[in-house]
Amino acid sequence: MKQLYLLISTIILTSCVTMYNRTSNKKYIVEVDTYGSDSYLNSKKYFLAAEDSTIIENNLQYIEFSDYIRKILSSKGYAETQNLDDADLTVFFRYGISAPETFYLTYTAPTLGQKNDVSSITTRGHALVNPYTNHVEYNQTIASTPKYGRDTKNVTTAHSQYLRYVTLTAYDLNSYRSENKEKIAWNTILTSRGSSDDLRKVIPYMIAVGSEYIGKSSGEKKLCEIYENDKRVNQLKVSSNAR
């Protein structure tokens, strides 16, 4: 009983258990890994910027995704400023996707057809006397009926999956101004593997399920599940479309 209790406790500590909408069977599994804390901050005025220099901030995709981040930060008491000099934090936002990783699965599948053995063998023949030799000679014919039935065969299929990621890194600007050195207040890393390369579809789920840990430490990597039609994602999208 003690071992069972410890096992259950471990599962709870290392996974996200949510009570949100599960009417859909489609779900995303997101690894959440966060560090640091914003609890020491007296002010949470932030300046948002793209960490990846290849991302153009007036790109419509970036605008849509960054709106999700703004919504989450606002719900946590953060206030955005467009003036870097007025900010207490610079929050660098990065997202992306890897090249496809191909893997192969081999499984045994049932099949119906002719098998290697036979169901019956029929032998026909007759004897006759050779008039020249007076020997008895036999003429014999053997016919076999193939056997049909259920069999199995090995099938190999190719599949592709992608690594999708979102990172947020908050730098304490007040510490930099007073001590002239960089200080990271908190860091959020969200990753998910799956068959979809549609970032527009996947990223809202990643941000929604990881939002609980933004601005604080997760303590360890956590695997979180989020289902399609989750109300948190709908709220993010409605907010973004309303801007």
C-alpha positions in Angstrom: 0.0 0.0 0.0 2.9 2.4 0.8 4.5 1.7 -2.6 1.2 2.4 -4.3 0.8 5.7 -2.5 4.3 6.7 -3.5 3.7 5.8 -7.1 0.5 7.8 -7.2 2.2 10.8 -5.6 5.0 10.7 -8.2 2.5 10.7 -11.1 0.7 13.7 -9.7 3.9 15.6 -9.1 5.3 15.0 -12.6 2.1 15.5 -14.7 -0.5 18.1 -15.3 -4.0 16.9 -14.3 -6.7 19.3 -15.7 -10.5 19.2 -15.3 -11.2 21.1 -18.5 -13.3 20.1 -21.5 -12.5 16.5 -22.6 -15.4 16.0 -25.0 -12.9 15.6 -27.8 -10.5 12.6 -28.1 -7.9 14.8 -29.8 -5.3 16.1 -27.4 -1.9 17.6 -27.3 0.8 16.6 -24.9 3.1 19.5 -23.9 6.3 19.4 -21.9 6.5 22.4 -19.5 9.8 23.4 -18.0 9.9 26.7 -16.2 12.5 28.4 -13.9 12.7 31.5 -11.7 9.9 33.6 -10.1 8.3 37.0 -10.4 7.3 37.1 -6.7 10.1 39.5 -5.8 9.1 42.1 -8.4 7.5 45.3 -7.2 6.3 46.2 -10.6 5.5 44.1 -13.6 5.7 46.6 -16.5 7.2 44.8 -19.4 8.4 45.3 -23.0 7.7 42.4 -25.4 10.2 41.6 -28.1 10.9 38.7 -30.5 14.0 36.8 -29.4 14.6 35.3 -32.8 16.1 37.9 -35.2 14.6 36.1 -38.1 11.1 36.8 -36.8 9.7 40.1 -38.2 7.5 41.7 -35.5 5.0 43.1 -37.9 4.5 39.7 -39.4 0.9 38.7 -39.0 1.8 35.3 -37.6 3.9 36.9 -34.9 1.2 39.5 -34.1 -1.3 36.7 -33.6 0.9 34.5 -31.4 2.2 37.5 -29.3 -1.4 38.5 -28.6 -1.8 35.2 -26.8 1.3 36.0 -24.7 -0.1 39.5 -23.9 -3.4 38.0 -22.8 -1.7 35.5 -20.4 0.7 38.1 -18.9 -2.2 40.5 -18.4 -4.1 37.9 -16.4 -1.0 37.6 -14.2 -0.9 41.3 -13.3 1.6 42.4 -16.0 1.2 45.7 -17.9 2.8 46.2 -21.3 4.6 49.3 -22.3 5.8 50.3 -25.7 8.7 52.3 -24.2 11.7 50.2 -23.2 12.9 52.9 -20.8 9.7 52.6 -18.8 9.8 48.8 -18.5 10.8 46.8 -15.5 11.2 43.7 -17.7 12.0 42.7 -21.2 10.1 39.6 -22.2 11.7 37.8 -25.2 9.3 35.6 -27.1 10.4 32.9 -29.4 8.5 30.1 -31.2 9.3 27.6 -34.0 9.2 24.1 -35.4 11.8 21.5 -36.3 12.3 19.7 -39.6 10.2 16.6 -39.8 11.5 13.5 -38.1 10.6 10.3 -39.9 10.2 7.0 -38.1 8.9 3.6 -39.2 6.4 1.3 -37.5 6.1 -2.4 -38.4 3.1 -4.4 -37.3 1.3 -7.7 -38.1 -1.9 -7.3 -40.1 -4.5 -9.9 -41.0 -5.0 -10.9 -44.6 -7.3 -13.3 -46.5 -6.0 -15.3 -49.5 -4.3 -18.4 -50.7 -2.1 -20.1 -48.1 1.1 -22.1 -48.7 -0.5 -25.4 -47.9 -3.4 -27.2 -49.7 -6.8 -28.3 -48.6 -6.9 -31.6 -50.6 -5.1 -33.7 -53.1 -6.9 -35.8 -55.7 -5.1 -38.7 -57.6 -6.6 -40.1 -60.8 -5.1 -42.7 -63.1 -5.5 -45.9 -65.1 -3.4 -49.0 -66.1 -2.9 -50.4 -69.5 -0.8 -53.2 -71.1 1.8 -52.3 -73.6 1.2 -54.6 -76.6 4.9 -54.5 -77.5 6.3 -55.3 -74.1 3.4 -57.0 -72.4 4.2 -54.8 -69.4 1.6 -53.0 -67.4 2.0 -49.2 -67.5 0.2 -46.7 -65.3 -1.0 -43.2 -66.3 -1.5 -41.1 -63.1 -2.6 -37.5 -62.6 -2.4 -35.6 -59.3 -4.5 -32.5 -58.7 -4.3 -30.3 -55.6 -6.8 -27.8 -54.3 -5.2 -24.7 -52.8 -6.2 -23.7 -49.3 -7.7 -20.3 -48.6 -8.2 -18.6 -45.3 -7.0 -16.0 -42.8 -3.3 -15.3 -42.6 -1.1 -12.5 -41.4 1.6 -10.3 -43.0 4.1 -7.7 -41.8 3.3 -4.1 -42.8 5.7 -1.2 -42.4 4.5 2.4 -42.5 6.4 5.7 -42.4 5.3 8.5 -40.1 6.6 12.0 -39.6 6.5 14.1 -36.4 7.6 17.6 -35.5 9.0 19.3 -32.4 7.1 22.5 -31.8 8.4 25.0 -29.2 7.7 28.3 -27.4 10.1 30.1 -25.1 9.6 33.1 -22.9 12.6 34.8 -21.1 12.0 37.7 -18.8 15.1 39.9 -18.1 15.1 42.2 -15.0 15.9 45.6 -16.4 16.0 47.3 -13.0 18.8 44.9 -12.0 20.6 45.7 -15.2 20.3 49.4 -14.7 21.6 49.3 -11.1 24.2 46.5 -11.3 25.0 46.6 -15.0 24.6 42.9 -15.4 21.9 40.7 -16.9 19.5 38.9 -14.6 16.8 36.5 -15.7 13.7 36.8 -13.6 12.0 33.8 -15.1 12.2 31.5 -18.1 9.5 29.3 -19.7 10.1 26.5 -22.1 7.2 24.7 -23.8 7.7 21.8 -26.2 5.4 19.4 -28.0 5.9 16.6 -30.5 3.3 15.6 -33.0 2.3 15.0 -36.6 0.9 18.5 -37.2 3.2 21.2 -38.6 0.4 23.8 -38.3 1.8 26.2 -35.7 -1.3 28.3 -35.9 -3.3 25.3 -34.7 -0.9 24.0 -32.1 0.7 27.0 -30.4 -2.5 28.3 -28.7 -2.8 24.9 -26.9 0.8 25.0 -25.9 0.5 28.5 -24.4 -2.8 27.8 -22.7 -1.6 24.6 -20.9 1.7 26.2 -19.9 0.2 29.5 -18.8 -0.2 28.2 -15.2 3.6 28.1 -14.8 4.6 31.3 -16.5 6.4 33.5 -14.0 7.2 30.8 -11.6 9.2 27.5 -11.3 7.6 24.2 -12.3 10.1 22.4 -10.0 10.7 19.8 -12.7 9.6 19.0 -16.3 5.9 18.3 -16.4 3.9 16.6 -19.1 0.6 18.3 -19.5 -2.4 17.2 -21.6 -4.8 19.6 -23.2 -7.8 18.6 -25.3 -9.3 20.2 -28.4 -12.1 22.7 -27.7 -10.5 23.5 -24.4 -12.2 26.7 -23.2 -8.9 28.3 -22.3 -7.8 28.1 -26.0 -11.2 29.6 -27.1 -10.7 32.5 -24.7 -7.2 33.2 -26.0 -8.5 33.2 -29.6 -11.5 35.4 -28.9 -9.3 37.9 -27.1 -6.8 37.9 -30.0 -9.5 38.4 -32.7 -11.0 41.2 -30.7 -7.8 43.3 -30.8 
